[in-house]
């Protein structure tokens, strides 16, 4: 399934509207299946855990030098990417289950992803290597290398935007893995990359609202009981940040899955009835007929 695109760009308001529609429909999925938020939570916890484990080794490696810091960084990037991708893939699988009218169980979703550990390992190794290259370029004293590093990072983000859905749904080689992700990004979000700005902005606004509520609750308590009030405030504000992060990551995962499922199957998820996939929010022409479905991967019946 490929989307046609009209010439010309889109305005900020249109981008926000697209992001808002995707976010609103994604929230409807979260409302009916709140357990999907567990996957970003597990991803965040695992990343924090490994950062703690590698903190001291990284300090020692930076002091020793001789390239040892890059070896430690590779190990850190590899394990964090692996677990982040694993739980993100489980979220994508669970979202797809919800799209097809099935209950997205946590264990069932992770069990299904266990069959995709090979591609996840390969992707994690490649991503860790590329991250080190980008980091070395961006931190270079050569301004040209620094600029190239930034451009490379942007291009890499675009090319791998749909890498997790590809890992979940497709049985592809390493090369075609990136090709499929890049082509899907071009087909579905070619002119509407700014829609992501709308999703992120809405998540930030929700976070600000939650923080404001936390302050309204904790400030009066702190005025009467300074010690307990401050502790309560820190806990509530911290909880607001965590909730905003989880909502943002879950919405992103669900929205990406919806776009990918439509591009792959040519069917609009029922939960996204407010979003016109055929015109991609009114900024693309009607897509061409499906040219066939892929083989392998985790299929939806």
C-alpha positions in Angstrom: 0.0 0.0 0.0 1.6 3.3 -1.1 0.3 6.8 -0.4 0.5 9.4 -3.1 1.5 12.9 -2.0 0.6 16.4 -3.2 3.2 18.9 -3.9 3.9 21.6 -1.5 4.2 21.7 2.3 1.7 21.8 5.0 1.2 24.4 7.7 1.9 24.2 11.3 -1.8 24.2 12.2 -2.5 21.3 9.8 0.4 19.4 11.2 -0.9 19.9 14.7 -4.4 18.8 13.6 -3.0 15.6 12.1 -1.0 15.0 15.3 -4.0 15.7 17.4 -6.2 13.2 15.4 -3.6 10.5 15.7 -3.1 11.2 19.4 -6.9 11.3 20.1 -7.5 8.0 18.3 -4.4 6.4 20.0 -5.8 7.5 23.4 -9.0 5.7 22.6 -6.9 2.5 22.2 -5.1 3.3 25.5 -8.4 3.9 27.3 -9.7 0.4 26.3 -6.3 -1.3 26.8 -4.4 0.7 29.4 -2.0 -2.3 30.0 -0.2 -1.3 26.8 1.5 1.4 28.8 3.3 -1.3 30.7 5.7 -1.9 27.8 7.1 1.7 27.7 7.4 1.5 31.5 9.4 -1.7 31.3 11.6 -0.2 28.5 12.3 2.9 30.6 13.1 0.8 33.7 15.4 -1.5 31.9 17.3 1.5 30.3 17.7 3.2 33.7 18.9 -0.1 35.2 21.6 -0.6 32.6 22.7 3.1 32.8 23.3 2.6 36.5 25.2 -0.7 35.9 27.4 0.9 33.2 27.9 4.3 35.0 31.1 3.3 36.9 32.6 1.2 34.1 32.0 4.2 31.7 33.8 6.6 34.1 36.8 4.2 34.4 36.9 3.7 30.6 36.9 7.5 30.1 39.8 7.9 32.5 41.8 5.0 30.9 41.0 6.1 27.3 42.7 4.2 24.4 39.3 3.5 22.9 38.1 1.5 25.9 35.2 4.0 26.4 33.8 3.1 22.9 33.8 -0.6 23.9 31.8 0.2 27.1 29.5 2.5 25.2 28.9 -0.2 22.6 27.9 -2.6 25.3 25.6 0.0 26.9 24.0 1.0 23.6 23.5 -2.6 22.7 21.7 -3.8 25.8 19.6 -0.6 26.1 18.6 -0.8 22.4 17.8 -4.5 22.7 15.4 -4.2 25.7 13.9 -1.0 24.4 13.3 -2.6 21.0 11.9 -5.8 22.6 9.3 -4.0 24.7 8.5 -1.5 21.8 7.9 -4.6 19.6 5.6 -6.1 22.2 3.7 -2.8 22.2 3.4 -2.8 18.5 2.2 -6.5 18.5 -0.3 -5.7 21.3 -1.6 -2.6 19.5 -2.1 -4.7 16.4 -4.0 -7.3 18.4 -6.3 -4.5 19.6 -6.8 -3.3 16.0 -8.0 -6.8 15.1 -10.4 -7.1 18.0 -8.3 -9.3 20.2 -7.2 -8.6 23.8 -3.5 -7.6 23.9 -2.2 -9.7 26.8 1.2 -8.7 28.2 2.6 -12.2 28.4 1.2 -13.2 25.0 2.7 -10.1 23.4 6.1 -10.7 24.8 5.9 -14.5 24.0 5.1 -13.6 20.4 8.1 -11.3 20.2 10.4 -14.0 21.5 10.2 -15.4 18.0 11.8 -12.2 16.7 14.9 -12.1 19.0 17.3 -12.7 16.1 16.3 -9.6 14.1 16.2 -7.6 17.4 19.8 -8.7 18.2 21.0 -7.8 14.7 19.3 -4.4 14.9 20.6 -3.7 18.3 24.2 -4.4 17.2 23.8 -2.2 14.1 22.1 0.6 16.1 24.8 0.5 18.8 27.6 0.8 16.2 25.9 3.7 14.3 25.2 5.5 17.6 29.0 5.4 18.4 29.8 6.7 14.9 27.3 9.5 15.3 28.6 10.4 18.7 32.2 10.4 17.6 31.3 12.7 14.6 29.2 15.1 16.7 32.0 15.4 19.3 34.7 15.9 16.7 36.8 19.1 16.8 36.3 19.3 13.1 33.2 21.4 12.4 32.5 19.6 9.1 32.5 16.2 10.9 30.2 17.6 13.5 27.7 18.8 10.8 27.9 15.5 9.0 27.2 13.7 12.3 24.1 15.8 12.8 22.9 15.2 9.3 23.7 11.5 9.6 21.7 11.3 12.8 18.6 12.9 11.1 18.8 10.6 8.1 19.3 7.6 10.4 16.2 8.5 12.4 14.1 8.8 9.3 15.4 5.5 7.8 14.7 3.6 11.0 11.4 5.3 11.9 9.4 2.1 11.2 12.1 -0.4 12.1 10.2 -1.9 15.0 7.0 -2.6 13.1 9.2 -4.1 10.3 10.8 -6.4 12.8 7.4 -7.5 14.2 5.5 -8.0 10.9 8.1 -8.8 8.3 10.6 -11.6 7.6 13.3 -9.6 5.9 17.1 -9.5 5.6 19.2 -6.9 7.3 19.4 -4.7 4.2 15.7 -5.0 3.3 14.9 -4.3 7.0 16.1 -0.7 6.6 14.8 -0.4 3.1 11.3 -1.4 4.2 11.4 1.0 7.1 12.6 3.9 4.9 10.1 3.2 2.1 7.2 3.0 4.6 8.2 6.3 6.1 8.3 7.9 2.7 4.9 6.3 1.7 3.1 7.2 4.9 4.7 10.3 6.3 6.5 11.8 3.4 5.0 15.3 3.8 3.6 14.9 7.2 6.6 14.4 9.4 5.5 17.5 11.2 2.5 15.5 12.6 5.0 14.1 15.0 5.4 17.6 16.4 1.7 17.6 17.1 1.9 14.3 19.0 4.9 15.5 21.0 3.4 18.9 21.8 0.2 17.3 23.0 2.1 15.0 25.3 4.1 18.0 26.6 0.8 19.9 27.3 -0.6 16.8 29.1 2.6 16.7 31.2 2.4 20.4 32.1 -1.2 19.9 33.1 -0.3 16.9 35.3 2.6 18.9 36.9 0.2 21.8 37.6 -2.2 19.4 39.3 0.6 18.0 41.4 1.7 21.5 42.5 -1.8 22.5 43.3 -2.1 19.4 45.6 1.4 19.6 47.2 2.0 23.3 47.7 -0.8 23.8 50.3 0.5 20.7 52.1 4.0 22.1 52.0 2.8 25.4 53.5 1.5 23.6 56.6 3.9 20.6 56.7 7.1 21.7 54.9 9.0 18.4 55.1 6.2 16.0 54.1 4.8 18.6 51.6 8.1 18.8 49.8 8.4 15.0 49.6 4.8 14.8 48.4 5.5 17.4 45.8 8.6 15.7 44.5 6.7 12.4 44.2 3.7 13.9 42.5 5.8 15.9 40.0 8.0 12.9 39.3 4.9 10.8 38.8 3.6 13.5 36.3 6.8 13.3 34.3 6.7 9.5 34.2 3.0 9.5 33.2 3.7 12.1 30.4 6.6 10.0 29.2 4.5 6.8 29.2 1.6 8.4 27.4 4.0 9.9 24.7 5.8 6.6 24.1 2.5 4.6 24.0 0.8 7.0 21.7 3.8 7.0 19.4 3.9 3.2 19.3 0.2 2.9 18.6 0.2 5.6 15.9 3.2 4.0 14.1 1.5 0.7 14.2 -1.8 2.1 12.8 0.1 3.7 9.9 2.2 0.6 9.3 -0.8 -1.7 9.4 -2.7 0.4 6.9 0.4 0.6 4.6 0.8 -3.2 4.9 -2.8 -4.5 4.8 -4.7 -1.6 3.2 -7.2 -1.7 6.0 -7.9 1.2 8.4 -8.0 0.2 12.1 -11.4 0.7 13.5 -10.0 2.7 16.4 -8.8 5.3 14.0 -12.1 6.1 12.4 -11.5 9.8 12.8 -8.3 9.8 10.7 -8.5 9.6 6.9 -5.7 7.3 6.0 -6.5 7.3 2.3 -5.9 11.0 2.1 -3.5 11.0 5.1 -5.3 13.7 6.9 -6.3 15.5 3.7 -2.8 16.0 2.4 -2.3 13.1 0.1 -4.1 11.5 -2.8 -5.9 8.2 -2.6 -3.4 5.3 -2.2 -2.8 2.8 -4.9 -4.3 -0.7 -4.6 -2.3 -3.1 -2.4 0.5 -4.8 -4.3 0.5 -7.9 -2.1 1.4 -8.7 1.4 4.7 -9.8 2.9 5.5 -13.2 4.0 6.9 -14.2 7.4 7.0 -12.2 10.5 4.1 -12.2 13.0 0.9 -12.0 11.0 -2.5 -10.9 12.0 -5.3 -13.3 11.1 
